[in-house]
Amino acid sequence: MRSKETPRLHLDSALNDLLMLQQRYPFLDKTYDIAIDAVLKQIKKFPDKVGNEYFCHRCGNKVGKYEHHCECGQGIDWRDE
């Protein structure tokens, strides 16, 4: 059985690699910004709770209870719920 933390470790590693490459090749800054943003969206985050509603911390869109992703692509983590 694969650990649920394994994907997170791969995402952290990919993010570190992108940050290192961004420093090495600053003329590709915009390209790396897009790639880094895509990786960060895959790292699931718990939504912000306001009253009885939940909102994506990245874009502010309302997310339904137990949705896996927001419309903006941000992964939603409900494990704390």
C-alpha angles and dihedrals in degrees: 000000000000120000117244087226093062095081090048091053090052091049091049090050092049091049092051091049092050092049091050092049091047089058092047095048107031092166087072092053096128092050092052092045089058093047093046091050090052092051093047091053089058092058100089118233132190111250123243113260120220112177106313095334132089127218133192110255090215104051105007095238117147113255125203120238110280097003110153097216138018121234088259091059098255112146113238121218117202097173093109091055 
